Amino acid sequence: QMIRDLAITPPNLLVMVGTNHTVKAFDLSTNKREGCPITETSPVTSFCMSQDGRYALISVSHPAGIKLWDLTNGEVVRHYDGIKQSRYVVQASFGGAEECFVVSGSEDSQVYIWHRSSGELLAVLPGHSGTVNCVSWSPRNPRLFVSASDDSTIRIWSVRQKNGNPCQNGDMKVKK
């Protein structure tokens, strides 16, 4: 089994995504495997944990999409659809003030942004000419995120309200 993604999450767990549709967790203080509520039937390509450790974004490739898992009860609470993913790893991320957005790259060379709570697709951003593999929201500035693509470019994006004020609760426009 090949490891596709990993992270250390609260409270000191090592979480790994493997090529066989599995997500495994190990307690770093005891070196023992922990129960992990995530079971997928589709290939899991990446994951991202919320800052509080309660939620995980799980990217799957067949069919392509992103699922928001509540790790306290082991249930999928939201689906984020629209991205294209079949051949490459495409990552998603939480972002914005209080992590109110979900952002993801896509094999169609675009960046997708959804409102985390409603699942509404807020924006599809052109700007790359190759698969957008990575996205990352700034941990210090809730209005900035970056995307990286197979076209060898990194784009820096700024999120603002439609009226030009800093963005809150999903009313947004994006500039590159």
N, CA and C atoms as an extended XYZ file, in Angstrom:
528
Properties=species:S:1:pos:R:3:atomname:S:1:resname:S:1:resid:I:1 pbc="F F F"
N         0.841       -1.187        0.000 N   GLN     1
C         0.000        0.000        0.000 CA  GLN     1
C         0.882        1.245        0.000 C   GLN     1
N         0.511        2.196       -0.821 N   MET     2
C         1.233        3.450       -0.902 CA  MET     2
C         0.494        4.502       -0.077 C   MET     2
N         1.221        5.362        0.619 N   ILE     3
C         0.610        6.438        1.394 CA  ILE     3
C         0.461        7.654        0.486 C   ILE     3
N        -0.766        8.202        0.406 N   ARG     4
C        -1.043        9.357       -0.452 CA  ARG     4
C        -0.977       10.683        0.303 C   ARG     4
N        -1.311       10.668        1.594 N   ASP     5
C        -1.339       11.907        2.371 CA  ASP     5
C        -1.235       11.541        3.839 C   ASP     5
N        -0.720       12.468        4.649 N   LEU     6
C        -0.654       12.235        6.084 CA  LEU     6
C        -0.603       13.560        6.816 C   LEU     6
N        -0.963       13.519        8.104 N   ALA     7
C        -0.937       14.718        8.948 CA  ALA     7
C        -0.906       14.292       10.401 C   ALA     7
N        -0.393       15.184       11.235 N   ILE     8
C        -0.489       15.008       12.681 CA  ILE     8
C        -1.597       15.940       13.145 C   ILE     8
N        -2.557       15.380       13.851 N   THR     9
C        -3.756       16.115       14.232 CA  THR     9
C        -3.971       16.056       15.737 C   THR     9
N        -4.799       16.953       16.254 N   PRO    10
C        -5.126       16.880       17.676 CA  PRO    10
C        -5.843       15.574       17.968 C   PRO    10
N        -5.643       14.910       19.040 N   PRO    11
C        -4.671       15.141       20.113 CA  PRO    11
C        -3.454       14.253       19.939 C   PRO    11
N        -2.587       14.560       18.991 N   ASN    12
C        -1.351       13.820       18.783 CA  ASN    12
C        -1.567       12.508       18.029 C   ASN    12
N        -2.416       12.560       16.993 N   LEU    13
C        -2.631       11.394       16.145 CA  LEU    13
C        -1.918       11.590       14.812 C   LEU    13
N        -1.328       10.520       14.308 N   LEU    14
C        -0.794       10.489       12.957 CA  LEU    14
C        -1.871        9.848       12.090 C   LEU    14
N        -2.394       10.598       11.122 N   VAL    15
C        -3.455       10.104       10.245 CA  VAL    15
C        -2.866        9.947        8.854 C   VAL    15
N        -3.097        8.767        8.228 N   MET    16
C        -2.560        8.467        6.905 CA  MET    16
C        -3.658        7.992        5.971 C   MET    16
N        -3.580        8.440        4.715 N   VAL    17
C        -4.487        7.998        3.660 CA  VAL    17
C        -3.698        7.074        2.748 C   VAL    17
N        -4.225        5.877        2.533 N   GLY    18
C        -3.551        4.899        1.691 CA  GLY    18
C        -4.246        4.691        0.367 C   GLY    18
N        -3.569        3.979       -0.534 N   THR    19
C        -4.107        3.741       -1.872 CA  THR    19
C        -5.226        2.700       -1.883 C   THR    19
N        -5.458        2.015       -0.788 N   ASN    20
C        -6.494        0.986       -0.767 CA  ASN    20
C        -7.784        1.483       -0.106 C   ASN    20
N        -8.106        2.778       -0.280 N   HIS    21
C        -9.361        3.376        0.196 CA  HIS    21
C        -9.418        3.491        1.709 C   HIS    21
N        -8.297        3.495        2.377 N   THR    22
C        -8.304        3.495        3.833 CA  THR    22
C        -7.752        4.797        4.402 C   THR    22
N        -8.237        5.107        5.581 N   VAL    23
C        -7.683        6.179        6.393 CA  VAL    23
C        -7.345        5.536        7.731 C   VAL    23
N        -6.072        5.604        8.128 N   LYS    24
C        -5.631        4.971        9.373 CA  LYS    24
C        -5.084        6.033       10.308 C   LYS    24
N        -5.278        5.802       11.609 N   ALA    25
C        -4.780        6.736       12.619 CA  ALA    25
C        -3.963        5.966       13.656 C   ALA    25
N        -2.856        6.591       14.085 N   PHE    26
C        -1.988        6.015       15.108 CA  PHE    26
C        -1.761        7.055       16.194 C   PHE    26
N        -1.888        6.628       17.438 N   ASP    27
C        -1.618        7.504       18.574 CA  ASP    27
C        -0.101        7.590       18.746 C   ASP    27
N         0.453        8.769       18.580 N   LEU    28
C         1.907        8.924       18.653 CA  LEU    28
C         2.461        8.753       20.062 C   LEU    28
N         1.627        8.918       21.071 N   SER    29
C         2.119        8.750       22.437 CA  SER    29
C         2.197        7.280       22.846 C   SER    29
N         1.387        6.425       22.220 N   THR    30
C         1.389        5.007       22.562 CA  THR    30
C         1.888        4.113       21.426 C   THR    30
N         2.026        4.675       20.221 N   ASN    31
C         2.398        3.924       19.018 CA  ASN    31
C         1.403        2.818       18.692 C   ASN    31
N         0.145        3.020       19.076 N   LYS    32
C        -0.902        2.036       18.788 CA  LYS    32
C        -1.883        2.606       17.772 C   LYS    32
N        -2.441        1.697       16.982 N   ARG    33
C        -3.439        2.095       15.998 CA  ARG    33
C        -4.730        2.479       16.713 C   ARG    33
N        -5.316        3.569       16.264 N   GLU    34
C        -6.577        4.054       16.812 CA  GLU    34
C        -7.701        3.719       15.847 C   GLU    34
N        -8.895        3.573       16.372 N   GLY    35
C       -10.053        3.403       15.505 CA  GLY    35
C       -10.253        4.658       14.678 C   GLY    35
N       -10.608        4.512       13.432 N   CYS    36
C       -10.811        5.661       12.552 CA  CYS    36
C       -12.163        5.483       11.880 C   CYS    36
N       -13.064        6.437       12.023 N   PRO    37
C       -14.422        6.257       11.527 CA  PRO    37
C       -14.576        6.412       10.021 C   PRO    37
N       -13.503        6.656        9.280 N   ILE    38
C       -13.636        6.922        7.853 CA  ILE    38
C       -13.476        5.637        7.053 C   ILE    38
N       -14.537        5.257        6.367 N   THR    39
C       -14.523        4.114        5.467 CA  THR    39
C       -15.072        4.586        4.132 C   THR    39
N       -14.283        4.496        3.091 N   GLU    40
C       -14.688        4.949        1.764 CA  GLU    40
C       -14.734        3.781        0.797 C   GLU    40
N       -15.675        3.836       -0.132 N   THR    41
C       -15.733        2.845       -1.202 CA  THR    41
C       -14.967        3.330       -2.426 C   THR    41
N       -14.735        4.634       -2.521 N   SER    42
C       -13.983        5.229       -3.625 CA  SER    42
C       -12.534        5.435       -3.204 C   SER    42
N       -11.615        5.504       -4.162 N   PRO    43
C       -10.222        5.785       -3.808 CA  PRO    43
C       -10.079        7.144       -3.127 C   PRO    43
N        -9.439        7.149       -1.965 N   VAL    44
C        -9.172        8.380       -1.220 CA  VAL    44
C        -7.825        8.915       -1.696 C   VAL    44
N        -7.801       10.186       -2.096 N   THR    45
C        -6.553       10.745       -2.607 CA  THR    45
C        -5.903       11.722       -1.645 C   THR    45
N        -6.685       12.402       -0.809 N   SER    46
C        -6.093       13.326        0.162 CA  SER    46
C        -7.121       13.664        1.228 C   SER    46
N        -6.636       14.289        2.283 N   PHE    47
C        -7.538       14.754        3.328 CA  PHE    47
C        -6.976       16.013        3.960 C   PHE    47
N        -7.853       16.733        4.648 N   CYS    48
C        -7.461       17.941        5.360 CA  CYS    48
C        -8.292       18.002        6.637 C   CYS    48
N        -7.636       18.218        7.764 N   MET    49
C        -8.336       18.298        9.043 CA  MET    49
C        -8.700       19.743        9.363 C   MET    49
N        -9.856       19.934       10.002 N   SER    50
C       -10.211       21.265       10.498 CA  SER    50
C        -9.304       21.608       11.672 C   SER    50
N        -9.218       22.892       11.986 N   GLN    51
C        -8.335       23.323       13.069 CA  GLN    51
C        -8.719       22.716       14.408 C   GLN    51
N       -10.004       22.473       14.629 N   ASP    52
C       -10.434       21.900       15.905 CA  ASP    52
C       -10.319       20.375       15.933 C   ASP    52
N        -9.936       19.756       14.798 N   GLY    53
C        -9.766       18.307       14.747 CA  GLY    53
C       -11.056       17.528       14.661 C   GLY    53
N       -12.192       18.200       14.579 N   ARG    54
C       -13.479       17.504       14.551 CA  ARG    54
C       -13.879       17.050       13.153 C   ARG    54
N       -13.476       17.785       12.125 N   TYR    55
C       -13.916       17.504       10.760 CA  TYR    55
C       -12.730       17.188        9.862 C   TYR    55
N       -13.005       16.398        8.826 N   ALA    56
C       -11.990       16.097        7.813 CA  ALA    56
C       -12.616       16.240        6.437 C   ALA    56
N       -11.891       16.903        5.548 N   LEU    57
C       -12.251       16.919        4.132 CA  LEU    57
C       -11.547       15.736        3.493 C   LEU    57
N       -12.300       14.863        2.875 N   ILE    58
C       -11.757       13.682        2.214 CA  ILE    58
C       -12.015       13.821        0.716 C   ILE    58
N       -10.938       13.864       -0.070 N   SER    59
C       -11.066       13.925       -1.527 CA  SER    59
C       -11.061       12.507       -2.075 C   SER    59
N       -12.041       12.210       -2.930 N   VAL    60
C       -12.140       10.899       -3.562 CA  VAL    60
C       -12.146       11.092       -5.077 C   VAL    60
N       -11.718       10.044       -5.806 N   SER    61
C       -11.543       10.215       -7.245 CA  SER    61
C       -12.588        9.539       -8.120 C   SER    61
N       -13.285        8.545       -7.657 N   HIS    62
C       -14.257        7.858       -8.522 CA  HIS    62
C       -15.537        7.563       -7.763 C   HIS    62
N       -16.591        8.365       -7.853 N   PRO    63
C       -16.679        9.611       -8.619 CA  PRO    63
C       -15.944       10.736       -7.884 C   PRO    63
N       -15.479       11.709       -8.659 N   ALA    64
C       -14.706       12.822       -8.091 CA  ALA    64
C       -15.578       13.664       -7.172 C   ALA    64
N       -15.021       14.057       -6.053 N   GLY    65
C       -15.731       14.927       -5.127 CA  GLY    65
C       -14.998       15.029       -3.804 C   GLY    65
N       -15.575       15.833       -2.947 N   ILE    66
C       -15.016       16.062       -1.619 CA  ILE    66
C       -16.126       15.817       -0.615 C   ILE    66
N       -15.793       15.109        0.451 N   LYS    67
C       -16.761       14.828        1.505 CA  LYS    67
C       -16.281       15.448        2.803 C   LYS    67
N       -17.205       16.037        3.551 N   LEU    68
C       -16.916       16.568        4.874 CA  LEU    68
C       -17.384       15.537        5.890 C   LEU    68
N       -16.427       14.950        6.600 N   TRP    69
C       -16.717       13.940        7.612 CA  TRP    69
C       -16.701       14.577        8.987 C   TRP    69
N       -17.690       14.261        9.805 N   ASP    70
C       -17.685       14.611       11.223 CA  ASP    70
C       -17.046       13.428       11.939 C   ASP    70
N       -15.867       13.641       12.492 N   LEU    71
C       -15.116       12.539       13.091 CA  LEU    71
C       -15.640       12.125       14.458 C   LEU    71
N       -16.496       12.940       15.063 N   THR    72
C       -17.044       12.555       16.369 CA  THR    72
C       -18.105       11.469       16.235 C   THR    72
N       -18.809       11.443       15.097 N   ASN    73
C       -19.840       10.416       14.926 CA  ASN    73
C       -19.608        9.547       13.691 C   ASN    73
N       -18.537        9.813       12.928 N   GLY    74
C       -18.207        8.977       11.780 CA  GLY    74
C       -19.178        9.099       10.622 C   GLY    74
N       -19.778       10.281       10.437 N   GLU    75
C       -20.759       10.469        9.367 CA  GLU    75
C       -20.320       11.544        8.390 C   GLU    75
N       -20.721       11.358        7.131 N   VAL    76
C       -20.528       12.389        6.116 CA  VAL    76
C       -21.639       13.413        6.304 C   VAL    76
N       -21.256       14.683        6.495 N   VAL    77
C       -22.261       15.728        6.730 CA  VAL    77
C       -22.457       16.640        5.524 C   VAL    77
N       -21.556       16.584        4.541 N   ARG    78
C       -21.705       17.447        3.370 CA  ARG    78
C       -20.886       16.879        2.215 C   ARG    78
N       -21.386       17.117        0.999 N   HIS    79
C       -20.667       16.775       -0.231 CA  HIS    79
C       -20.395       18.059       -0.993 C   HIS    79
N       -19.217       18.161       -1.579 N   TYR    80
C       -18.847       19.301       -2.414 CA  TYR    80
C       -18.506       18.737       -3.792 C   TYR    80
N       -19.354       19.046       -4.763 N   ASP    81
C       -19.232       18.452       -6.091 CA  ASP    81
C       -18.819       19.491       -7.125 C   ASP    81
N       -18.340       19.012       -8.262 N   GLY    82
C       -18.005       19.870       -9.378 CA  GLY    82
C       -16.596       19.694       -9.887 C   GLY    82
N       -15.670       19.280       -9.002 N   ILE    83
C       -14.283       19.150       -9.442 CA  ILE    83
C       -14.136       17.965      -10.393 C   ILE    83
N       -13.070       18.009      -11.164 N   LYS    84
C       -12.699       16.897      -12.037 CA  LYS    84
C       -11.447       16.262      -11.437 C   LYS    84
N       -11.512       14.946      -11.236 N   GLN    85
C       -10.367       14.224      -10.689 CA  GLN    85
C       -10.465       12.776      -11.099 C   GLN    85
N        -9.478       12.312      -11.872 N   SER    86
C        -9.442       10.902      -12.238 CA  SER    86
C        -8.025       10.345      -12.253 C   SER    86
N        -7.032       11.194      -12.576 N   ARG    87
C        -5.661       10.701      -12.718 CA  ARG    87
C        -4.694       11.215      -11.668 C   ARG    87
N        -4.947       12.389      -11.105 N   TYR    88
C        -3.974       13.044      -10.243 CA  TYR    88
C        -4.538       13.292       -8.850 C   TYR    88
N        -3.632       13.510       -7.895 N   VAL    89
C        -4.051       13.905       -6.553 CA  VAL    89
C        -4.414       15.382       -6.591 C   VAL    89
N        -5.605       15.679       -6.124 N   VAL    90
C        -6.106       17.051       -6.052 CA  VAL    90
C        -6.518       17.289       -4.604 C   VAL    90
N        -5.949       18.316       -3.987 N   GLN    91
C        -6.188       18.552       -2.565 CA  GLN    91
C        -7.240       19.624       -2.324 C   GLN    91
N        -7.931       19.478       -1.210 N   ALA    92
C        -8.907       20.461       -0.742 CA  ALA    92
C        -8.424       21.023        0.585 C   ALA    92
N        -8.995       22.172        0.979 N   SER    93
C        -8.576       22.825        2.208 CA  SER    93
C        -9.738       23.614        2.801 C   SER    93
N        -9.741       23.716        4.124 N   PHE    94
C       -10.636       24.652        4.805 CA  PHE    94
C       -10.019       26.036        4.710 C   PHE    94
N       -10.844       27.080        4.799 N   GLY    95
C       -10.261       28.413        4.802 CA  GLY    95
C       -11.257       29.500        5.108 C   GLY    95
N       -10.733       30.711        5.154 N   GLY    96
C       -11.535       31.876        5.470 CA  GLY    96
C       -11.699       32.030        6.973 C   GLY    96
N       -12.394       33.087        7.363 N   ALA    97
C       -12.671       33.324        8.777 CA  ALA    97
C       -13.477       32.159        9.327 C   ALA    97
N       -13.006       31.587       10.428 N   GLU    98
C       -13.653       30.447       11.086 CA  GLU    98
C       -13.841       29.257       10.141 C   GLU    98
N       -12.924       29.141        9.169 N   GLU    99
C       -12.951       28.034        8.200 CA  GLU    99
C       -14.320       27.899        7.523 C   GLU    99
N       -14.899       29.027        7.104 N   CYS   100
C       -16.249       29.001        6.525 CA  CYS   100
C       -16.263       28.600        5.054 C   CYS   100
N       -15.097       28.391        4.437 N   PHE   101
C       -15.033       27.987        3.037 CA  PHE   101
C       -14.313       26.660        2.891 C   PHE   101
N       -14.587       25.998        1.773 N   VAL   102
C       -13.832       24.841        1.323 CA  VAL   102
C       -13.324       25.208       -0.068 C   VAL   102
N       -12.030       25.020       -0.292 N   VAL   103
C       -11.422       25.339       -1.584 CA  VAL   103
C       -10.707       24.096       -2.085 C   VAL   103
N       -10.753       23.880       -3.406 N   SER   104
C       -10.103       22.710       -3.984 CA  SER   104
C        -9.578       23.027       -5.375 C   SER   104
N        -8.517       22.327       -5.737 N   GLY   105
C        -8.060       22.340       -7.110 CA  GLY   105
C        -8.880       21.350       -7.916 C   GLY   105
N        -8.521       21.213       -9.204 N   SER   106
C        -9.263       20.324      -10.097 CA  SER   106
C        -8.419       20.025      -11.329 C   SER   106
N        -8.688       18.895      -11.962 N   GLU   107
C        -7.984       18.538      -13.188 CA  GLU   107
C        -8.422       19.377      -14.385 C   GLU   107
N        -9.488       20.170      -14.244 N   ASP   108
C        -9.924       21.033      -15.346 CA  ASP   108
C        -9.254       22.410      -15.297 C   ASP   108
N        -8.170       22.530      -14.512 N   SER   109
C        -7.336       23.741      -14.423 CA  SER   109
C        -7.986       24.881      -13.652 C   SER   109
N        -8.990       24.592      -12.868 N   GLN   110
C        -9.693       25.636      -12.142 CA  GLN   110
C        -9.645       25.395      -10.633 C   GLN   110
N        -9.979       26.434       -9.888 N   VAL   111
C       -10.079       26.379       -8.433 CA  VAL   111
C       -11.562       26.529       -8.084 C   VAL   111
N       -12.042       25.680       -7.179 N   TYR   112
C       -13.452       25.689       -6.772 CA  TYR   112
C       -13.548       26.134       -5.317 C   TYR   112
N       -14.543       26.974       -5.022 N   ILE   113
C       -14.783       27.423       -3.650 CA  ILE   113
C       -16.252       27.206       -3.310 C   ILE   113
N       -16.495       26.552       -2.162 N   TRP   114
C       -17.851       26.313       -1.663 CA  TRP   114
C       -18.010       26.961       -0.303 C   TRP   114
N       -19.244       27.262        0.062 N   HIS   115
C       -19.548       27.647        1.438 CA  HIS   115
C       -19.577       26.353        2.242 C   HIS   115
N       -18.824       26.311        3.312 N   ARG   116
C       -18.683       25.067        4.079 CA  ARG   116
C       -20.019       24.563        4.623 C   ARG   116
N       -20.801       25.434        5.229 N   SER   117
C       -22.034       24.987        5.885 CA  SER   117
C       -23.135       24.598        4.909 C   SER   117
N       -23.327       25.389        3.866 N   SER   118
C       -24.436       25.129        2.939 CA  SER   118
C       -24.051       24.191        1.808 C   SER   118
N       -22.748       24.102        1.490 N   GLY   119
C       -22.314       23.307        0.351 CA  GLY   119
C       -22.476       24.026       -0.976 C   GLY   119
N       -22.943       25.269       -0.947 N   GLU   120
C       -23.160       26.029       -2.179 CA  GLU   120
C       -21.826       26.329       -2.860 C   GLU   120
N       -21.766       26.064       -4.166 N   LEU   121
C       -20.591       26.405       -4.950 CA  LEU   121
C       -20.605       27.911       -5.175 C   LEU   121
N       -19.598       28.602       -4.643 N   LEU   122
C       -19.553       30.060       -4.688 CA  LEU   122
C       -18.769       30.597       -5.871 C   LEU   122
N       -17.723       29.887       -6.280 N   ALA   123
C       -16.882       30.388       -7.365 CA  ALA   123
C       -16.129       29.241       -8.020 C   ALA   123
N       -15.929       29.388       -9.334 N   VAL   124
C       -15.044       28.529      -10.110 CA  VAL   124
C       -14.064       29.480      -10.768 C   VAL   124
N       -12.793       29.367      -10.399 N   LEU   125
C       -11.791       30.355      -10.773 CA  LEU   125
C       -10.845       29.823      -11.843 C   LEU   125
N       -10.847       30.441      -13.026 N   PRO   126
C        -9.842       30.100      -14.022 CA  PRO   126
C        -8.536       30.803      -13.669 C   PRO   126
N        -7.470       30.469      -14.348 N   GLY   127
C        -6.207       31.143      -14.089 CA  GLY   127
C        -5.009       30.240      -14.263 C   GLY   127
N        -5.251       28.939      -14.292 N   HIS   128
C        -4.180       27.980      -14.534 CA  HIS   128
C        -4.421       27.302      -15.882 C   HIS   128
N        -3.375       26.687      -16.436 N   SER   129
C        -3.534       25.952      -17.691 CA  SER   129
C        -3.232       24.463      -17.532 C   SER   129
N        -3.051       24.024      -16.292 N   GLY   130
C        -2.830       22.610      -15.995 CA  GLY   130
C        -3.595       22.228      -14.748 C   GLY   130
N        -3.564       20.946      -14.394 N   THR   131
C        -4.241       20.464      -13.186 CA  THR   131
C        -3.816       21.290      -11.974 C   THR   131
N        -4.797       21.720      -11.185 N   VAL   132
C        -4.510       22.432       -9.937 CA  VAL   132
C        -4.471       21.370       -8.840 C   VAL   132
N        -3.253       21.061       -8.366 N   ASN   133
C        -3.062       19.977       -7.397 CA  ASN   133
C        -3.220       20.423       -5.956 C   ASN   133
N        -2.749       21.625       -5.647 N   CYS   134
C        -2.662       22.064       -4.262 CA  CYS   134
C        -3.336       23.415       -4.073 C   CYS   134
N        -3.991       23.546       -2.948 N   VAL   135
C        -4.542       24.825       -2.503 CA  VAL   135
C        -4.256       24.945       -1.016 C   VAL   135
N        -4.001       26.155       -0.578 N   SER   136
C        -3.737       26.361        0.843 CA  SER   136
C        -4.199       27.752        1.235 C   SER   136
N        -4.993       27.803        2.297 N   TRP   137
C        -5.485       29.071        2.804 CA  TRP   137
C        -4.499       29.602        3.831 C   TRP   137
N        -4.279       30.894        3.834 N   SER   138
C        -3.346       31.487        4.775 CA  SER   138
C        -3.846       31.308        6.205 C   SER   138
N        -2.991       30.830        7.119 N   PRO   139
C        -3.413       30.690        8.512 CA  PRO   139
C        -3.468       32.039        9.237 C   PRO   139
N        -2.872       33.068        8.663 N   ARG   140
C        -2.839       34.383        9.316 CA  ARG   140
C        -3.754       35.401        8.676 C   ARG   140
N        -4.071       35.238        7.406 N   ASN   141
C        -4.931       36.180        6.705 CA  ASN   141
C        -6.101       35.409        6.097 C   ASN   141
N        -7.298       35.497        6.687 N   PRO   142
C        -8.427       34.701        6.212 CA  PRO   142
C        -8.939       35.118        4.833 C   PRO   142
N        -8.337       36.157        4.245 N   ARG   143
C        -8.755       36.593        2.909 CA  ARG   143
C        -7.802       36.150        1.804 C   ARG   143
N        -6.732       35.422        2.141 N   LEU   144
C        -5.744       35.007        1.140 CA  LEU   144
C        -5.617       33.494        1.064 C   LEU   144
N        -5.528       32.988       -0.177 N   PHE   145
C        -5.159       31.590       -0.374 CA  PHE   145
C        -4.327       31.484       -1.638 C   PHE   145
N        -3.646       30.359       -1.783 N   VAL   146
C        -2.798       30.124       -2.942 CA  VAL   146
C        -3.195       28.815       -3.611 C   VAL   146
N        -2.897       28.733       -4.893 N   SER   147
C        -3.106       27.493       -5.636 CA  SER   147
C        -1.847       27.205       -6.439 C   SER   147
N        -1.547       25.924       -6.624 N   ALA   148
C        -0.382       25.496       -7.393 CA  ALA   148
C        -0.843       24.494       -8.443 C   ALA   148
N        -0.211       24.576       -9.622 N   SER   149
C        -0.678       23.797      -10.761 CA  SER   149
C         0.459       23.080      -11.463 C   SER   149
N         0.092       22.071      -12.263 N   ASP   150
C         1.047       21.382      -13.118 CA  ASP   150
C         1.589       22.290      -14.220 C   ASP   150
N         0.995       23.478      -14.389 N   ASP   151
C         1.525       24.423      -15.377 CA  ASP   151
C         2.732       25.195      -14.837 C   ASP   151
N         3.225       24.805      -13.664 N   SER   152
C         4.400       25.397      -13.006 CA  SER   152
C         4.150       26.803      -12.485 C   SER   152
N         2.887       27.115      -12.177 N   THR   153
C         2.573       28.423      -11.603 CA  THR   153
C         1.953       28.273      -10.229 C   THR   153
N         2.141       29.316       -9.440 N   ILE   154
C         1.455       29.470       -8.158 CA  ILE   154
C         0.664       30.757       -8.269 C   ILE   154
N        -0.611       30.708       -7.921 N   ARG   155
C        -1.465       31.893       -7.949 CA  ARG   155
C        -1.820       32.271       -6.522 C   ARG   155
N        -1.792       33.576       -6.251 N   ILE   156
C        -2.219       34.104       -4.954 CA  ILE   156
C        -3.560       34.780       -5.175 C   ILE   156
N        -4.546       34.382       -4.375 N   TRP   157
C        -5.919       34.859       -4.534 CA  TRP   157
C        -6.326       35.670       -3.312 C   TRP   157
N        -7.152       36.686       -3.554 N   SER   158
C        -7.671       37.532       -2.481 CA  SER   158
C        -9.188       37.465       -2.492 C   SER   158
N        -9.763       37.206       -1.330 N   VAL   159
C       -11.211       37.081       -1.199 CA  VAL   159
C       -11.755       38.342       -0.546 C   VAL   159
N       -12.777       38.945       -1.162 N   ARG   160
C       -13.423       40.140       -0.626 CA  ARG   160
C       -14.925       39.996       -0.791 C   ARG   160
N       -15.671       40.768       -0.015 N   GLN   161
C       -17.113       40.831       -0.226 CA  GLN   161
C       -17.378       41.533       -1.541 C   GLN   161
N       -18.564       41.343       -2.074 N   LYS   162
C       -18.933       41.988       -3.325 CA  LYS   162
C       -18.859       43.508       -3.215 C   LYS   162
N       -19.055       44.041       -2.007 N   ASN   163
C       -18.984       45.495       -1.813 CA  ASN   163
C       -17.553       45.969       -1.532 C   ASN   163
N       -16.565       45.067       -1.529 N   GLY   164
C       -15.171       45.443       -1.339 CA  GLY   164
C       -14.655       45.290        0.075 C   GLY   164
N       -15.534       45.072        1.045 N   ASN   165
C       -15.107       44.899        2.435 CA  ASN   165
C       -14.579       43.480        2.650 C   ASN   165
N       -13.812       43.252        3.731 N   PRO   166
C       -13.338       41.898        4.010 CA  PRO   166
C       -14.497       40.907        4.080 C   PRO   166
N       -14.239       39.695        3.629 N   CYS   167
C       -15.272       38.671        3.505 CA  CYS   167
C       -15.617       38.034        4.852 C   CYS   167
N       -16.913       37.799        5.033 N   GLN   168
C       -17.404       37.050        6.191 CA  GLN   168
C       -18.593       36.217        5.762 C   GLN   168
N       -18.694       35.013        6.272 N   ASN   169
C       -19.859       34.161        6.094 CA  ASN   169
C       -20.265       33.904        4.649 C   ASN   169
N       -19.333       33.905        3.734 N   GLY   170
C       -19.616       33.363        2.401 CA  GLY   170
C       -20.052       34.350        1.337 C   GLY   170
N       -20.226       35.637        1.607 N   ASP   171
C       -20.579       36.607        0.576 CA  ASP   171
C       -19.271       37.117       -0.012 C   ASP   171
N       -18.892       36.640       -1.209 N   MET   172
C       -17.529       36.860       -1.649 CA  MET   172
C       -17.377       37.136       -3.126 C   MET   172
N       -16.257       37.760       -3.478 N   LYS   173
C       -15.732       37.792       -4.834 CA  LYS   173
C       -14.242       37.520       -4.709 C   LYS   173
N       -13.639       37.060       -5.782 N   VAL   174
C       -12.235       36.661       -5.706 CA  VAL   174
C       -11.457       37.367       -6.806 C   VAL   174
N       -10.259       37.835       -6.467 N   LYS   175
C        -9.341       38.425       -7.446 CA  LYS   175
C        -8.055       37.643       -7.405 C   LYS   175
N        -7.402       37.531       -8.574 N   LYS   176
C        -6.063       36.930       -8.561 CA  LYS   176
C        -5.036       37.993       -8.762 C   LYS   176
